[in-house]
Each structure stands twice: as structure tokens, then as C-alpha cells.
Amino acid sequence: MNIQQTALPGVLLFTPKKFVDSRGAFWETYNERLMQQASLPTDWKQDNTSTSVRNVIRGIHYQLTQPQGKLIRVTYGAVFDIAVDLRRSSSTFGQHIGVELSEENAAMLWIPPGFGHGFAALSDRAGMAYKVTDFYSPCGERTILWNDPRLAIPWPVDERDAIVSDKDRQGSSFDEAEVFL
């Protein structure tokens, strides 16, 4: 498995070796030894799944209490996945990265605690699975507006076509959001 550092320190892109033949494909989605070698968590608290239709945008989500690290992968379809640095003390505070995760490329994104997460579904249907390092904490959950002008995330979905939940439409602006120290 190839592990690549992104422009945001600590956010990593994993690309597994994929074996394809006439029957289909096989690849490893988790290896405890590899995680330990990369100094990443191996004690996961939850596995989550989400499904979305084309043009759904979710996020930008994070938890102030019980912050979660996330190892994210796409099980079918494709998404544009983003991580936003929400650590005020970080030299990359307010910066983001975006990568395409798909069934085809089998890539996975590690987003450590202290970052916000969001994604846009690029295919007619997209399924995601992600491991998290802490339990869901409704009282600690926060949302930053997906289209906040200060963040200027280049979503590959026209704003007029975006399908966004009411909760996500009511998120805080980046400048007013509670963030990490």
C-alpha cells in the first residue's frame, strides 16, 4: 500500500495495491501492521456507512468533544472528499485539500482529529465506509457551511444543483465556527 502525505500535515492518502482479473478485483482496505508503522490509530470505535446520490454535498462536519479521526473509503461510485484544518494553532489553519475517492482508484483518506470533513457525490450513487477513532457525540457535533466563501472549496457540483440537508444549510460560517485550539 502506498501512503502519500497531502498538503495538510497529518492528512494522508492511501492507495492500496489492487489486483484485477476477469473475475473482478481484490485489495486490502485495512492492515493493522501498516497503520502502526505509519503511527496511525488501530483502536477504532465505530465503522460508519453512508450512501448518496449524485450532487449530494455533506459537511463540513466535525466534533469538538470526542473529536474523531476518520479513515474514509468509497465502496461504490465516486466522491470528491475534503478535509479542512480547524486547529487554530496550526500553520495550515483554514486550509483544505480535496481528493477524488472512488471504487475505481480504491484510494482512502486519513483525516486526523482536529479537521472538518465533507464530500460531494460525483456518481449516480456513491457508497462510503469509514472507520472513526471515537464515538459519535451529538452535543459536540458542529457544522461549517459547505460553501463558505472564506474556505472557497472548489466543489465539482454547481451550487444550483447541490443537494444539501437543512442541517448543513444552517451550518456556521468559518469565521464564526467553534474550532480547535
N, C-alpha and C positions, 0 to 999 in steps of 0.2 A: 504494500500500500504506500502510495506517495503522499507525504504530508507537506503542504506548502503554507508558509506564513503569508498572510494578507497584508494590506497596507495598515490595518489596525492591529497593533501588537496584541497577541493572545488569541486573535480570531484566526482559526486555521481551516484550510480547505483540504479534505481528504479525498484522494482519488484511488479507489481500490483497483486491483488487477481484475479485469473482467474476462471470463472465459466464455466464448460464444461458439456454438456449433449448430448443426441443423436441428437439434432438439430444443434449443433455447440458450439460456445463459446462466452462469453462476458467478457470484462474487461474495466476498466477506463483508458484512456490514458492521461487525464489531469484533475486536480482538483485545482481550484484557491486557495481554503482554505488551501489545503495541501502545495501548493507552498509557500504561505505566512508563514505558520507555519515553513517551512524549510528555511525561509529567502531567497527564490529564486524569480527571477523576475516573474511578472504576466502581464507585458506590452510587448507583443510580437509584432514585426514589420512585420514579414513575416513568412509564412509557405512554406516550400520547399519540393519537392519530387524528388527523383532520382531513376532510375532503372538501374540495371547492370546484366550482365551475369556472369557465373562462371569465376573466376580468374581475374576479373577486380579489379584493385587497383586504388583508387583515393586518392589524397593527397600527401603530408601533406599540408593542406590549412589553411590560417588564414588571417585576415585583420588588418593591422597596424592602419589605420584610420577607425573609426567606427567599433571597434572590436565587434565581435558577441559572445554572449553566445548561446549555442545550446542545445536543448532538443531533443535527437535523438531516433527514434524507427524504427523497421522493421515492415512493413505491410505484407510482404510475403517473404518466403525464410529465408536465414541466412547470416550474415556478421560477420567478425572479425573487430571490431571498436576500434580505438586507439585515445588517447589524449596524446599530448606532451606538457610539461610545457615549455613555451617560455618566461617566466618572469625572466629576468636576476637577479633580486633581490630576487628570491625565493630560498629556501633551496633545492627545488626539480627541479631546472632549468635543462633542458635537459633530464629529466626522462620521461618515458611514462608508460601508462597502456594499456592493451588490453583486451577486453571482447567480448564474443560472444553475439550478439543480434539476436533474431530470432522470427519468428511468433510463434514458439512453446513456448519459455520461456517468451515472452511478455515483456522482460526487456527493460528499457530505460536508456540512459546515459545522464547526465547533464554535459556539458563541459563549464566552465565559460570563459568569455573573458580573453585573455592572453595565451590561449592554441592553439596549432595546432590540426587539426583533419584529420583523414584519415580512410579508411576502405578497406577491401578485401571481394568480394562476394564469399561466400562458397557454395552456392546452384546454380542450373542451372539458375535460375532467382531470383533476390532479389530486393525488393522494400523498399525504406526508406522514412520516412516522418520526417521532423524536423522543430521545431519552432526556430526562431532566435530573438535575442534581439535588433538588429539594421539592417538597410537596407544594401543591397549589395553595396559595394563601389569598383568599378573596379580599381580606382587609388590606393587604399590601399591594394589590394589583393596581397598576397605573397604565394610562394610555396617552401617547402623544399623537397628535393629528398626523395622519399618514402623508398629507400634502402640505405640511408646514413649510412656508416659504424660506425660513431660515435654514432648514435642513436641505432643501432643494434636491430631494431624491429624484433621480430620473426614471420614474416608473414607466415601464413599457406598455402602459394602458392609458388611453385617452381619458382624461378626467370625466368627460361626459358619459363614458361607457363603464366607468368604475362601479362595481357593486360593493358597497361598504355598509357595515352594520350601523344601526343608530348609535350604539355604544362607541364605536370607533369614530363616528362623525362628531361626537361630543368630547373627544379627547382634548387634552390641554395643548396649548401652543408650546413649542420647545422652550421659549423664554420664561414661561410661567410654570413649567413642569417641575415637580419634585424630582430631584436626581440624587445620585450617589455622591459621597464626598470625594 
